[in-house]
Amino acid sequence: MGSAAWKRPVLAIVLASGLGTVSVPAMAAGDGAAEYRARCASCHGQNGAGDGPAAAALRSRPSDLRMLAKSNDGVFPVKILQTVIDGRKTIRAHGNFEMPVWGRALSQGEGDGEAAKRIAAIIDYLQSIQLK
């Protein structure tokens, strides 16, 4: 098996098992940068460029999250991001609602209000890193 061929199944197992997520129960709900690093940076990279350490194992390159507004005619897509992050809208690379990085895993052990704050914090952080 080639060196890249083993990465996809291993990554799938890691993500499906929840090992690809970081437990952050003590994190303040308003810390979008920390939430992003814990939940998104493994694929999208520390700066959102789509160059995270897990990116090479994926079938398609993760989106450059710094280009969201530019790719949307200058409008930052808050509502779309809410549905992607909370799992209502699936992105092929993210898997389904059960993928540990998204949806229920974001709000495990917390009420819906706390999960909504975490999602809003991630979105605020993403808005802050948009390129002009």
Protein Blocks (a to p, Z undefined) as FASTA:
>chain_A
ZZklmmmmmmmmmmmnopmpccdfkbcfklmmlmmmmmmmmmnopnonopafklmmpmbd
cddfklmmmmngopacfklmmmmmnomaccfklopmklmkgmjlmmgoiafklmmmmmmm
mmmmmmmmpcZZ
